[in-house]
Amino acid sequence: MPTVQDITVRKATEQESVSCKNWPTWSCETSEFEWEYTQTEKCLIIDGSVEVRDMPPSGESVSFGKGDYVELPTGLKCIWNVKQPVRKHYDFE
């Protein structure tokens, strides 16, 4: 089963930044919630700050924010801690 260590976080390339703008947008206020990925998600963070932790807790976490290109793998069970209101473009495989 994937863990937060399997999440890819990097700065988007110019081409990715342009193509991601065609994807739907999702936003969320400061909050914390559980999530399980049934498909791989690729997203570009437009605004905000997020910390993602394993579920059940492992003590590991991954943080990302504005300008980051993130890939979250199928099968990941996690807790999203939205530290600053977030907006993102997203796409599921």
VMD Tcl script that draws the C-alpha trace (Angstrom):
set ca {
  {0.00 0.00 0.00}
  {1.37 3.44 -0.90}
  {2.36 5.91 1.81}
  {2.98 9.66 1.82}
  {6.59 8.85 0.90}
  {5.21 7.81 -2.51}
  {3.76 11.28 -3.16}
  {5.73 13.25 -5.77}
  {6.09 16.99 -5.15}
  {8.05 19.25 -7.49}
  {7.79 22.59 -9.21}
  {5.68 22.49 -12.39}
  {7.38 22.94 -15.73}
  {6.18 25.81 -17.92}
  {4.39 23.31 -20.18}
  {2.66 21.64 -17.21}
  {1.57 25.02 -15.83}
  {-0.07 25.86 -19.15}
  {-1.75 22.45 -19.73}
  {-3.00 22.19 -16.12}
  {-5.09 25.33 -16.62}
  {-7.45 23.21 -18.74}
  {-8.15 20.91 -15.76}
  {-11.04 21.49 -13.32}
  {-10.41 23.58 -10.20}
  {-11.05 22.48 -6.60}
  {-10.86 24.63 -3.49}
  {-11.09 24.05 0.25}
  {-10.98 26.26 3.32}
  {-8.70 25.54 6.27}
  {-9.73 22.07 7.49}
  {-8.64 18.48 8.10}
  {-10.18 15.41 6.48}
  {-9.46 11.78 5.57}
  {-9.11 10.76 1.91}
  {-8.47 7.53 0.01}
  {-7.26 7.65 -3.59}
  {-9.01 5.18 -5.90}
  {-7.16 6.74 -8.86}
  {-3.86 8.55 -9.24}
  {-4.33 12.30 -8.95}
  {-2.11 14.91 -10.56}
  {-2.61 18.49 -9.43}
  {-1.11 21.95 -9.63}
  {-1.48 24.00 -6.46}
  {-2.65 27.53 -7.35}
  {-2.86 28.88 -3.79}
  {-2.60 27.66 -0.22}
  {-0.65 25.23 1.89}
  {-1.32 21.56 2.69}
  {0.25 18.85 4.84}
  {-0.68 15.23 4.05}
  {-0.16 12.47 6.66}
  {-0.50 8.69 6.42}
  {-3.63 6.98 7.67}
  {-3.18 5.11 9.95}
  {-0.56 7.52 11.35}
  {3.08 6.65 10.66}
  {4.63 9.92 11.82}
  {5.48 10.78 8.19}
  {4.07 13.75 6.31}
  {4.50 15.64 3.04}
  {3.83 19.36 2.61}
  {3.17 21.34 -0.56}
  {1.87 24.71 -1.62}
  {1.53 27.34 -4.33}
  {3.34 26.42 -7.55}
  {3.85 22.76 -6.66}
  {2.96 19.95 -9.06}
  {1.84 16.96 -7.00}
  {1.13 13.31 -7.87}
  {-0.81 11.26 -5.30}
  {-0.82 7.50 -6.00}
  {-3.76 5.12 -6.30}
  {-4.37 3.32 -3.00}
  {-3.03 6.10 -0.76}
  {-5.01 6.53 2.46}
  {-4.22 9.85 4.07}
  {-5.29 12.83 6.12}
  {-5.28 16.23 4.42}
  {-4.49 19.13 6.74}
  {-5.31 22.28 4.78}
  {-3.24 24.88 6.64}
  {-4.09 27.79 4.32}
  {-7.14 27.80 2.01}
  {-6.16 25.84 -1.07}
  {-7.06 26.03 -4.76}
  {-5.77 23.53 -7.27}
  {-6.18 22.31 -10.82}
  {-6.56 18.52 -10.77}
  {-6.78 15.48 -13.02}
  {-7.46 11.82 -12.21}
  {-6.01 9.00 -14.31}
}
mol new
graphics top color blue
foreach p $ca { graphics top sphere $p radius 0.5 }
foreach p [lrange $ca 0 end-1] q [lrange $ca 1 end] { graphics top cylinder $p $q radius 0.2 }
display resetview
